[in-house]
């Protein structure tokens, strides 16, 4: 939790977002065990989950859930206007898809290096 807050507050400092990154990072860190047990089931509870060695389908589901939650919290706090809900969702979807593509590319790149 401390690492998530530190990363979030550093991003907030440089982007002047008033704590939105810190709140989104803390929300994700707090709900991370729930997402891991939802995706990996019993193997997460037995502590034998290796992220870079898991199948890509489970990794994709985990990334979609975590990216969607993080961006939804972040953009909800940045925009903070109930009349802009559609804009918030559109922004969450578009930036979330870009983040998912970038993360997938990086994961494929690193997964390939570890296997070789």
N, C-alpha and C positions, 0 to 999 in steps of 0.2 A: 504494500500500500504506500509505503514511503517512497519507493522508486517511482510509482505511478504519479504520485503528487509532485515529485521533483521534476520529472519529465514534463508534466503538464504546466507547472509554474514557469519553467524555462521557456516553453513555447509561448505562454501568455506574455512573458516579459518582452520577447522579441516581436510578437505580433499585436500587442496591445489589445487583447481580447477580454480583459477583465476577469480572469479566472475560469472562463468557459472551457479551456483545454484541461485545466486541472480537474474540474468537475467531471468532464467526460472521461478522462483517464482514470479517476477514482471510481467512477461508476462501473467502468469496464473491469477494473481490478477487483472490485467487490463482487461482481456477478460472474467472474471467470470460473470459479469452481462449479457453478451451476451449468454453464455452457459446456465445460469439459465433461461433466458427468452425463449431460444430455447427449453429447455426440459420441463419447467413447464408452459409456456405460460402466460395466464392471471393471474393465481394464484400468480406468482412471482411479477407481477406488482402491485397486491393488497396487497403485503407483508404478505401473510398468508401461506408461505411455511415452513414446519417443516421437516428438512432433515430426522430425525430418524423416522418420522411417515409417510413418503411417500412410495408408493409401490416400491418394489424392482426393477421392470423393469425400471422405470424412474431414480432411483438411479444408476442402472448399466450403463445406457446410459450416465449420467452425469459423472460417474467415468471414463468410457472409453474415453470420449472426453477430460477431464481434464488431465488424465494420459498420453494420447497420445501427447497432446500439450506440456506438461511439459517435457517429455522425449525427444521429437523431438528437442525442443529448447536446452535442456541441452546437448545432445550428438552432435548436430550440432556445438555448441560452443566449446565443448571439443575436438572433432576431427578436425574441421575447415579445411577440405580438400575436394574439390569438386570431386576428384578422388575416394574418399571413401564414396560416397553417398549410395551405396548398403550396405556397412558395417554399416553405421549410421542407416539406416532403419532396418537392421536386429537386431542391438543392441537395438534400440527403441522398436521393437516388442517383443523381448525376455524379456527384463527387464520390459517393460510395462505389459506383461502378468503376470509376477511374482508379480509385484506391485498390479495388479488388483486382483489376487487371495488372496494376503495377506489382502488387504483392504476389500474385500468381506467377508473374514472370520471374520475380526474384526468387521465389521458392523453387520453381523449376530449375533455375540456374544453380542454386545451392544444392538441391537434392541430387542433381546430376553429378556434381563434384564430389559429394560424399560417397556415392556408389562406386565411382571410378577409383 
